[in-house]
Amino acid sequence: MAMDAPRTWCYSVPMAGGAAAKAARSATRSGPLRLLARAGYAVNGLLHGVIGIIAIGVAIGAGGGEADQSGALAKLAEVPGGAALLWVIVVGLAALGLWQIVQTIVVVGADQKRKWAHRLGEFGKAVAYFAIAATTFTFARGRPTNAVNATYDFSAGLLAAPGGVILLIVLGIGVLGIGGYFFYKGAMKKFTDDIVVPSGTAGGVVIMLGVVGYVAKGVALCAVGILFVIAAATLDPSKATGLDGALKALVALPFGAAILVVVGAGLIAYGLYCCARARQARLS
């Protein structure tokens, strides 16, 4: 799954910033890049919406598939014009990743620690967008990958390495922290800093979608993080099954099917919010 980008912070070009800072500053005013970044938000929303639909299908026993980016891409590849759509997703997410790299370069702040924390966050989100774009690229070329197997191989390799158990626990805690951030951002409506909220009923709908969507994504990411920690504690890489395994693991809980339906609906809401953000995002 792909992750959400924080608001754009104030910009300046230090006197000694050099060509890179000037180029980054110029890129923030690039019409084509801004348009492609907005397209990236839209296709990211599409992926989350499809993941939510798959999750609901699993919960009610009406369908199967992987409830993650790979599963969503596989579904999209099957629709008429799916191959062309996959290429659109590649371009959109790659552009969004590039936009985040630009933000990493130009973001500034009076507090040095806070500035570098935001730079790290921007860079991490760029990596996430590029990773999903790379996965989509393999699907577009007709060479689909399986995210569950990839996560298993990664966890197994990490557990076999010296200190791998600790690293996997740290990774799980990190994912839990990201999930908590999404939950907080949704519950406190902090996402409204990222967009120009429409007036009237439309604004209320966008805020509702954002609250529900961010909270649901936070829950899903927390479940992923918990599974990483369990995999490390049990030395069993098969427990680390990524987003697909995390969502399907919810079914085993009391009222699990209902919980998964709610989370799936929340991911659809997040997808719709991302589509709204494609139009309303603050990119300056």
C-alpha positions as CSV (number, residue, x, y, z in Angstrom):
1,M,0.0,0.0,0.0
2,A,0.9,2.6,-1.1
3,M,1.5,5.8,1.9
4,D,-0.1,9.6,2.1
5,A,2.1,12.7,1.7
6,P,2.1,15.4,4.4
7,R,1.3,19.0,3.6
8,T,3.7,21.2,1.7
9,W,5.8,23.4,4.0
10,C,7.2,26.8,3.3
11,Y,10.0,27.0,0.8
12,S,13.2,29.0,0.5
13,V,16.3,28.8,-1.6
14,P,19.4,29.2,0.6
15,M,22.0,31.6,-0.8
16,A,24.4,28.6,-0.8
17,G,21.8,26.1,-1.8
18,G,23.3,25.5,-5.2
19,A,21.8,24.3,-8.5
20,A,19.9,21.4,-6.9
21,A,17.9,23.6,-4.6
22,K,17.1,26.1,-7.4
23,A,16.1,23.3,-9.7
24,A,13.8,21.9,-7.0
25,R,12.3,25.3,-6.3
26,S,11.6,25.7,-10.1
27,A,10.1,22.2,-10.2
28,T,7.5,23.2,-7.6
29,R,6.2,25.7,-10.2
30,S,6.2,23.2,-13.1
31,G,2.7,22.9,-14.5
32,P,3.3,19.4,-16.1
33,L,4.8,18.0,-12.9
34,R,2.0,19.4,-10.7
35,L,-0.6,17.9,-13.1
36,L,1.1,14.5,-13.0
37,A,1.4,14.7,-9.2
38,R,-2.4,15.2,-9.0
39,A,-2.8,12.3,-11.4
40,G,-0.7,10.3,-8.9
41,Y,-3.1,11.0,-6.1
42,A,-6.0,9.9,-8.3
43,V,-4.4,6.6,-9.3
44,N,-3.4,6.0,-5.7
45,G,-7.0,6.4,-4.7
46,L,-8.0,4.0,-7.4
47,L,-5.7,1.3,-6.0
48,H,-7.0,1.8,-2.4
49,G,-10.6,1.6,-3.7
50,V,-9.9,-1.7,-5.4
51,I,-8.2,-3.1,-2.3
52,G,-11.2,-2.1,-0.3
53,I,-13.5,-3.9,-2.7
54,I,-11.4,-7.0,-2.6
55,A,-11.3,-6.9,1.3
56,I,-15.1,-6.7,1.4
57,G,-15.4,-9.6,-1.1
58,V,-13.2,-11.7,1.2
59,A,-15.2,-10.8,4.2
60,I,-18.6,-11.7,2.7
61,G,-17.3,-14.8,0.9
62,A,-18.1,-13.3,-2.5
63,G,-14.6,-13.2,-4.0
64,G,-11.0,-13.9,-3.5
65,G,-7.7,-12.4,-4.5
66,E,-5.0,-10.5,-2.6
67,A,-6.2,-7.5,-0.7
68,D,-3.1,-5.4,-1.4
69,Q,-1.5,-3.5,-4.3
70,S,-0.7,-6.6,-6.2
71,G,-4.2,-7.9,-6.0
72,A,-5.6,-4.5,-7.0
73,L,-3.2,-4.4,-10.0
74,A,-4.2,-7.9,-11.0
75,K,-7.9,-6.9,-11.0
76,L,-7.2,-3.7,-13.0
77,A,-5.2,-5.6,-15.5
78,E,-8.3,-7.8,-16.3
79,V,-10.6,-4.9,-17.2
80,P,-10.9,-3.6,-20.8
81,G,-8.1,-1.2,-21.4
82,G,-6.4,-2.5,-18.2
83,A,-2.9,-2.6,-19.8
84,A,-3.1,1.1,-20.7
85,L,-4.5,2.0,-17.3
86,L,-1.5,0.3,-15.6
87,W,0.9,2.5,-17.6
88,V,-1.1,5.5,-16.5
89,I,-0.7,4.3,-12.9
90,V,3.1,3.9,-13.4
91,V,3.5,7.4,-14.7
92,G,1.2,9.0,-12.0
93,L,2.9,7.3,-9.1
94,A,6.4,7.9,-10.4
95,A,5.5,11.6,-10.8
96,L,4.1,11.7,-7.3
97,G,7.3,10.1,-6.0
98,L,9.4,12.7,-7.9
99,W,7.2,15.5,-6.4
100,Q,8.0,14.1,-2.9
101,I,11.7,14.1,-3.7
102,V,11.4,17.8,-4.7
103,Q,9.7,18.5,-1.3
104,T,12.6,16.7,0.4
105,I,15.0,19.1,-1.1
106,V,13.2,22.4,-0.6
107,V,11.4,22.0,2.8
108,V,12.8,24.2,5.4
109,G,12.0,25.2,9.0
110,A,13.4,27.2,11.9
111,D,13.8,24.0,14.0
112,Q,16.5,21.9,12.5
113,K,15.4,18.6,14.1
114,R,11.8,19.2,12.9
115,K,13.0,20.2,9.4
116,W,15.0,17.0,9.0
117,A,12.2,14.9,10.4
118,H,9.9,16.2,7.7
119,R,12.6,15.7,5.1
120,L,12.9,12.1,6.2
121,G,9.1,11.7,6.1
122,E,8.9,13.2,2.6
123,F,11.7,10.9,1.4
124,G,10.1,7.8,2.9
125,K,6.8,8.6,1.1
126,A,8.8,9.1,-2.2
127,V,10.3,5.7,-1.7
128,A,6.8,4.2,-1.1
129,Y,5.4,5.8,-4.3
130,F,8.3,4.7,-6.4
131,A,8.0,1.1,-5.0
132,I,4.4,0.9,-6.0
133,A,5.2,2.4,-9.4
134,A,7.9,-0.3,-9.8
135,T,5.4,-3.0,-8.9
136,T,2.9,-1.6,-11.4
137,F,5.6,-1.5,-14.0
138,T,6.1,-5.3,-13.7
139,F,2.4,-5.8,-14.1
140,A,2.3,-3.5,-17.1
141,R,5.0,-5.5,-18.8
142,G,3.1,-8.7,-18.2
143,R,5.3,-10.0,-15.4
144,P,3.1,-9.7,-12.3
145,T,4.6,-10.2,-8.8
146,N,3.1,-11.5,-5.6
147,A,3.4,-9.2,-2.7
148,V,2.7,-11.9,-0.1
149,N,5.6,-14.0,-1.4
150,A,7.8,-10.9,-1.6
151,T,7.1,-10.0,2.0
152,Y,7.7,-13.6,3.1
153,D,11.1,-13.7,1.3
154,F,12.1,-10.4,2.8
155,S,11.1,-11.4,6.3
156,A,12.8,-14.8,5.9
157,G,16.0,-13.2,4.7
158,L,16.0,-10.7,7.5
159,L,15.4,-13.3,10.2
160,A,18.3,-15.3,8.8
161,A,20.7,-12.3,9.1
162,P,22.6,-11.4,12.3
163,G,20.4,-9.2,14.4
164,G,17.5,-9.8,12.0
165,V,15.0,-10.5,14.7
166,I,15.6,-7.1,16.2
167,L,15.5,-5.4,12.8
168,L,12.2,-7.1,12.0
169,I,10.7,-6.0,15.4
170,V,11.9,-2.4,14.7
171,L,10.3,-2.6,11.3
172,G,7.1,-3.8,12.8
173,I,7.1,-1.0,15.4
174,G,7.8,1.5,12.7
175,V,4.8,0.3,10.6
176,L,2.7,0.5,13.8
177,G,3.9,4.0,14.3
178,I,2.9,4.9,10.7
179,G,-0.5,3.3,11.3
180,G,-0.9,5.3,14.4
181,Y,0.0,8.5,12.6
182,F,-2.7,7.8,9.9
183,F,-5.3,7.1,12.7
184,Y,-4.4,10.3,14.5
185,K,-4.4,12.3,11.3
186,G,-7.8,11.1,10.4
187,A,-9.4,11.4,13.9
188,M,-8.0,14.9,14.4
189,K,-8.8,16.0,10.8
190,K,-5.2,17.0,10.3
191,F,-5.4,16.0,6.6
192,T,-7.4,19.2,6.0
193,D,-4.0,21.0,6.0
194,D,-3.1,19.1,2.8
195,I,-6.1,20.3,0.8
196,V,-8.2,23.3,0.0
197,V,-11.5,22.1,1.6
198,P,-14.4,22.8,-0.7
199,S,-17.2,24.9,0.6
200,G,-20.7,23.7,1.5
201,T,-21.8,20.1,1.3
202,A,-18.9,19.0,-0.9
203,G,-16.5,20.1,1.8
204,G,-18.4,18.1,4.4
205,V,-18.3,15.0,2.2
206,V,-14.5,15.3,1.6
207,I,-13.9,15.7,5.4
208,M,-16.0,12.7,6.1
209,L,-14.2,10.6,3.5
210,G,-10.9,11.7,4.9
211,V,-11.7,10.9,8.5
212,V,-13.1,7.4,7.7
213,G,-10.3,6.7,5.2
214,Y,-7.4,7.7,7.3
215,V,-8.6,5.8,10.3
216,A,-9.3,2.7,8.3
217,K,-5.8,2.9,6.7
218,G,-4.3,3.4,10.1
219,V,-6.0,0.3,11.4
220,A,-4.8,-1.7,8.4
221,L,-1.2,-0.6,8.8
222,C,-1.3,-1.3,12.5
223,A,-2.3,-4.9,11.7
224,V,0.6,-5.2,9.3
225,G,3.0,-4.0,11.9
226,I,1.7,-6.4,14.5
227,L,2.2,-9.3,12.1
228,F,5.8,-8.3,11.5
229,V,6.4,-8.3,15.3
230,I,4.7,-11.7,15.6
231,A,6.9,-13.0,12.8
232,A,10.0,-11.9,14.7
233,A,8.8,-13.2,18.0
234,T,8.0,-16.6,16.7
235,L,10.8,-16.7,14.2
236,D,8.2,-17.6,11.5
237,P,8.4,-15.4,8.4
238,S,5.1,-16.9,7.2
239,K,3.4,-14.7,9.8
240,A,4.6,-11.5,8.0
241,T,2.1,-11.6,5.1
242,G,1.8,-7.9,4.4
243,L,-1.4,-6.0,3.9
244,D,-3.2,-8.9,2.4
245,G,-2.5,-11.2,5.3
246,A,-3.2,-8.4,7.8
247,L,-6.6,-7.7,6.4
248,K,-7.5,-11.4,6.1
249,A,-6.3,-12.0,9.7
250,L,-9.0,-9.7,10.9
251,V,-11.6,-12.3,9.9
252,A,-10.3,-14.5,12.7
253,L,-11.3,-12.0,15.3
254,P,-14.7,-11.9,17.0
255,F,-17.1,-10.3,14.5
256,G,-14.1,-10.4,12.2
257,A,-16.0,-10.5,9.0
258,A,-17.9,-7.4,10.0
259,I,-14.7,-5.7,11.0
260,L,-13.1,-6.4,7.6
261,V,-16.2,-5.1,5.8
262,V,-15.9,-1.8,7.8
263,V,-12.1,-1.6,7.1
264,G,-12.7,-2.4,3.4
265,A,-15.3,0.3,3.2
266,G,-12.9,2.7,5.0
267,L,-10.2,2.0,2.4
268,I,-12.8,2.7,-0.4
269,A,-13.5,6.0,1.5
270,Y,-9.7,6.7,1.5
271,G,-9.5,6.0,-2.2
272,L,-12.4,8.5,-2.8
273,Y,-10.6,11.1,-0.6
274,C,-7.4,10.6,-2.6
275,C,-9.4,11.3,-5.8
276,A,-10.8,14.4,-4.3
277,R,-7.3,15.4,-3.2
278,A,-6.1,15.1,-6.8
279,R,-8.2,18.2,-7.4
280,Q,-7.9,20.0,-4.1
281,A,-4.3,19.3,-3.0
282,R,-2.1,22.2,-1.9
283,L,0.8,22.0,-4.3
284,S,2.3,25.4,-3.8
